[in-house]
Amino acid sequence: MAIRIHIGVDGGATGTRLRAVDPDGRVLGEGTAGPSSLTLGVDGAWAQIRAALAIAGIAEADYPDAVLACGLAGTGRPDKRAEFRAKAPGFARLRLSSDAHATTLGAHRGQPGAAIALGTGTVGGSLSADGTTRQVGGWGFPVGDEGSGAWLGLKALGEALQLLDGRDVDPPGGSALHRAMFETCGATGPELLSWTYQAPSTKYATLAPIVVRLAEQGDAAAVRLMQAAGREVDRLARALDPDGTLPFCAGGSLAMPLRPYMDPAITARLRPPLGDARDGAVLLARSLAPGEAWSDA
């Protein structure tokens, strides 16, 4: 049966975005749904992808005529990739890649380059002229995701907890940032414990806009945290492309807010992305060879 639909999925800890195109690249439909990072569970990922497909107008009867390519967070574990494949609901062909690889492909339209996604988490990917790919970061919260929204929220709330203990913070006595943490998360020990107990990365990331806003207003603690986040993004960029020769893009909700806090030598190389992770996933879907039923990218 001829393939008549190519579908690209961008899935992370915050949400799922999907685009379906015909063999000539014309858009057939788009859809969004909840988080589909494999770190949150394969069953949940497929449920959100199917929800986005339905919104895009792709019915289950269309699956056998479709190629589906997913750029998802949490693909580093082989067992999760295998489970994702085993539970796939009947597409003609499937392709799975990391969100970093899909972001890089979309940002440079499949050409060599480096890209960093800065949102709830952080991850960077690169594609060299010889076809070599590389990923930096993407280890997940709380052990990784340095410089991300979740990381900023965790740092800000952690300092507020230290202030509550009577420990030294910078500036002495705290600042508007620490007071904002108490106002948002609770002002007493029990309230704060209730907020933090098993809080996922997405919950901590809701605190990041407070850090960004107060940094723009000159709050010393917020500025210091944004500077620290900028240094973490610089480290990602240098690890991805030590020679500094690849075109470089940064995307996601924190890309613009963090730019003033990054190394000027790195930001001087920044260029607007030509597309996003969803575009990269569509490229993967359209490049899957006819004889391949499954491929990891």
C-alpha positions in Angstrom: 0.0 0.0 0.0 1.4 3.4 -0.9 2.4 5.8 1.8 0.2 8.9 1.7 0.9 10.5 5.1 4.1 11.5 6.8 3.8 12.5 10.4 6.3 14.3 12.6 6.0 14.4 16.4 7.8 16.7 18.9 7.2 15.3 22.4 8.6 16.4 25.7 7.8 16.8 29.4 5.5 19.8 28.8 3.5 18.8 25.7 3.3 17.1 22.3 3.1 18.9 18.9 2.4 17.0 15.7 2.2 17.8 12.0 1.0 15.5 9.2 2.0 16.2 5.5 1.3 14.5 2.2 4.1 13.0 0.1 4.7 16.4 -1.5 5.1 18.1 1.9 1.7 19.8 1.9 0.3 20.1 5.5 -2.7 17.8 6.1 -3.2 18.7 9.7 -1.6 19.7 13.0 -2.4 18.7 16.6 -1.2 19.3 20.2 -1.6 17.2 23.4 -0.1 16.6 26.8 3.5 15.4 27.6 4.9 12.4 25.7 8.4 12.2 27.1 9.2 8.5 27.6 10.4 9.3 31.1 6.8 9.7 32.0 5.8 6.3 30.7 5.3 4.7 27.2 1.6 4.2 27.6 1.1 7.8 28.4 3.3 8.9 25.5 1.2 6.9 23.0 -2.0 8.2 24.5 -0.9 11.8 24.0 0.4 11.1 20.4 -2.9 9.5 19.5 -4.8 12.4 21.0 -2.7 14.8 18.8 -3.3 12.6 15.8 -7.0 12.8 16.3 -6.9 16.6 16.5 -4.9 16.7 13.3 -7.6 14.7 11.6 -5.6 11.4 11.4 -7.9 8.5 12.2 -6.8 5.0 13.2 -7.9 3.8 9.8 -5.1 6.0 8.3 -2.3 4.5 10.4 -1.4 1.7 7.9 -0.9 4.3 5.2 1.3 6.6 7.4 4.9 6.9 8.4 5.3 8.3 11.9 8.6 9.8 13.1 8.8 10.9 16.8 11.4 13.1 18.3 10.9 12.5 22.0 12.6 13.2 25.3 13.6 10.2 27.3 14.8 8.0 24.4 18.2 7.2 26.0 17.0 4.0 27.6 16.9 1.0 25.2 14.2 -0.7 27.2 11.9 2.4 26.7 12.6 2.5 23.0 11.8 -1.2 22.7 8.6 -0.8 24.7 7.6 2.2 22.6 8.1 0.1 19.4 6.2 -2.9 20.8 3.1 -0.7 21.7 3.0 1.1 18.4 -0.6 1.1 17.0 -0.1 -0.2 13.5 1.7 2.5 11.4 3.3 1.4 8.1 6.7 2.6 9.3 8.0 4.1 12.5 11.0 6.2 13.4 12.2 7.3 16.8 14.8 9.9 17.7 15.8 12.0 20.6 14.2 15.4 20.9 17.7 16.9 20.5 18.2 15.3 17.1 14.8 16.4 15.9 15.5 19.9 17.1 18.8 20.0 15.3 17.4 18.7 12.0 14.5 21.2 12.2 16.7 24.2 13.1 19.0 23.6 10.1 16.6 21.8 7.7 18.7 18.7 7.8 22.0 20.4 7.1 25.0 20.4 9.5 24.6 22.5 12.6 24.1 22.6 16.3 21.0 23.5 18.3 20.1 23.7 22.0 16.5 23.4 23.3 15.9 25.6 26.4 12.6 24.9 28.1 11.4 22.8 31.0 14.6 20.8 30.3 17.8 21.4 28.3 19.4 19.3 25.6 21.7 20.0 22.7 22.3 18.2 19.5 24.7 18.6 16.6 25.0 17.2 13.0 28.4 17.3 11.4 29.1 17.4 7.7 30.2 13.7 7.7 26.8 12.8 9.2 28.0 12.3 12.7 25.5 13.2 15.4 26.1 14.2 19.0 23.9 14.9 22.0 24.9 16.8 25.1 22.7 17.0 28.1 19.2 15.6 28.2 20.0 13.5 31.3 16.8 14.7 32.9 15.7 16.4 36.1 17.0 16.7 38.7 20.4 15.2 37.9 20.7 17.2 34.6 18.7 19.9 32.7 21.2 22.6 33.9 20.0 26.0 32.9 16.5 24.9 32.2 13.2 26.2 33.6 13.0 23.3 36.0 16.6 24.0 37.1 15.9 27.7 37.7 12.8 26.9 39.7 14.7 24.3 41.8 17.5 26.8 42.5 15.2 29.6 43.4 13.0 27.6 45.8 16.1 26.0 47.3 17.5 29.4 48.2 14.2 30.4 49.8 14.2 27.2 51.9 17.8 28.1 53.0 16.6 31.6 54.0 13.7 30.0 56.0 16.3 28.0 57.9 18.3 31.2 58.7 21.2 30.2 56.5 23.2 32.8 54.5 21.8 33.7 51.0 22.9 36.3 48.5 21.9 39.0 49.0 21.8 38.9 52.8 18.3 38.7 54.1 16.9 37.6 50.8 15.3 39.5 47.9 12.1 39.8 46.0 12.8 36.4 44.4 12.8 34.6 47.7 9.7 36.4 48.8 8.0 35.4 45.6 8.9 31.8 46.2 7.2 31.9 49.6 4.1 33.6 48.1 3.9 31.0 45.4 4.8 27.8 47.1 4.0 28.5 50.8 5.5 30.4 53.7 5.7 27.7 56.3 7.6 24.4 56.5 4.6 22.2 56.1 3.3 24.2 53.1 6.7 24.1 51.4 7.1 20.4 52.0 3.6 19.8 50.5 4.6 21.7 47.4 8.0 20.0 46.9 6.9 16.5 47.8 7.5 14.5 44.5 7.2 17.7 42.5 8.1 16.9 38.8 10.2 19.0 36.5 7.1 20.7 35.0 6.1 22.0 38.4 9.5 23.5 39.2 9.5 25.0 35.7 6.4 27.0 36.5 8.7 29.1 38.8 11.0 30.0 36.0 8.9 32.9 34.6 9.1 34.5 38.1 12.9 34.3 38.0 13.0 35.8 34.4 10.6 38.6 35.3 12.4 39.6 38.5 15.8 39.5 36.7 14.4 41.9 34.1 13.5 44.2 37.1 17.0 44.0 38.5 16.5 41.7 41.4 20.0 40.6 42.5 19.2 37.0 43.3 17.2 36.5 40.1 20.0 38.1 38.0 22.6 35.8 39.7 20.5 32.7 38.9 20.0 33.8 35.3 23.8 34.4 35.0 24.4 30.9 36.3 21.9 29.4 33.8 23.6 31.3 31.0 26.9 29.8 31.9 25.4 26.3 31.8 24.1 27.0 28.3 27.6 28.2 27.3 29.0 24.9 28.5 26.5 22.9 26.4 27.3 25.0 23.3 31.1 24.5 23.7 30.7 20.7 24.3 28.5 20.4 21.2 30.9 22.2 18.9 34.3 22.8 20.5 35.8 24.4 17.4 32.8 26.8 17.1 32.5 26.2 13.4 28.9 24.9 13.1 25.8 27.1 12.6 24.2 27.4 16.0 20.6 27.9 17.1 18.8 28.1 20.4 15.1 27.5 20.8 12.5 27.1 23.5 10.8 29.4 26.0 14.1 30.4 27.7 16.2 31.0 24.5 15.5 34.7 24.4 15.5 35.4 28.2 18.9 33.7 28.6 20.6 35.3 25.6 21.8 38.4 27.5 23.5 36.1 30.1 25.4 34.0 27.6 29.0 34.4 26.4 28.9 37.1 23.6 31.3 34.9 21.6 28.6 32.2 21.5 25.6 34.5 21.0 27.4 36.2 18.1 27.1 32.8 16.3 23.4 32.4 16.9 21.1 32.5 14.0 17.3 32.1 13.9 16.3 28.5 13.5 14.8 27.5 10.1 12.3 25.2 11.8 11.6 23.4 15.1 11.7 19.8 16.4 8.3 19.1 14.7 9.8 20.1 11.3 12.8 17.9 12.1 10.6 14.9 12.8 8.7 15.5 9.6 12.1 15.3 7.8 12.8 12.0 9.5 9.4 10.7 8.5 10.0 11.6 4.9 13.5 10.2 4.8 12.6 6.7 6.1 13.5 4.2 3.4 10.7 2.2 1.9 12.2 -1.1 3.2 12.5 0.1 6.8 9.7 -0.8 9.1 11.4 0.7 12.1 14.5 2.9 12.6 16.2 4.7 15.5 17.8 8.0 14.5 
